[in-house]
């Protein structure tokens, strides 16, 4: 995920000093925007986002 100013969203990988982009896999039958919401919620906690 990136913004128009070039900034990107990174999360710290558990039990390491490494950072990575949040993400995961789309479940069977899941709409990509729903997968995005679910994965970000799992990675970042309960948040409200608008997927485009």
C-alpha positions as CSV (number, residue, x, y, z in Angstrom):
1,X,0.0,0.0,0.0
2,X,1.3,3.4,-0.9
3,X,0.2,7.0,-0.9
4,X,0.5,9.5,-3.7
5,X,3.4,11.1,-1.9
6,X,5.3,7.8,-2.1
7,X,5.0,6.8,1.6
8,X,4.2,3.1,2.2
9,X,2.6,1.1,5.0
10,X,4.9,-1.3,6.8
11,X,4.3,-3.5,9.9
12,X,6.9,-5.1,12.2
13,X,7.1,-8.8,11.8
14,X,6.5,-10.5,15.2
15,X,9.6,-11.5,17.2
16,X,12.0,-9.8,14.8
17,X,13.4,-6.4,13.9
18,X,12.2,-6.8,10.3
19,X,9.5,-4.8,8.7
20,X,7.2,-5.9,5.8
21,X,4.1,-4.9,4.0
22,X,0.9,-6.2,5.6
23,X,-0.9,-8.8,3.6
24,X,-2.1,-12.4,3.2
25,X,-4.1,-14.5,0.9
26,X,-7.6,-14.1,-0.6
27,X,-9.9,-16.9,0.7
28,X,-11.9,-18.9,-1.8
29,X,-15.0,-16.9,-2.9
30,X,-13.8,-13.7,-1.1
31,X,-13.9,-10.4,-2.9
32,X,-10.4,-8.7,-3.1
33,X,-11.6,-5.6,-1.3
34,X,-13.0,-7.7,1.5
35,X,-9.7,-9.6,1.7
36,X,-7.9,-6.3,2.0
37,X,-10.1,-5.1,4.8
38,X,-9.8,-8.5,6.6
39,X,-6.0,-8.7,6.3
40,X,-5.4,-5.1,7.4
41,X,-7.7,-5.7,10.4
42,X,-5.8,-8.8,11.3
43,X,-2.4,-7.1,10.9
44,X,-3.2,-3.7,12.4
45,X,-6.2,-4.4,14.8
46,X,-9.7,-3.1,14.5
47,X,-9.6,-0.3,12.0
48,X,-12.0,1.3,9.5
49,X,-10.7,1.6,5.9
50,X,-12.1,2.4,2.5
51,X,-10.7,0.2,-0.2
52,X,-10.6,1.6,-3.8
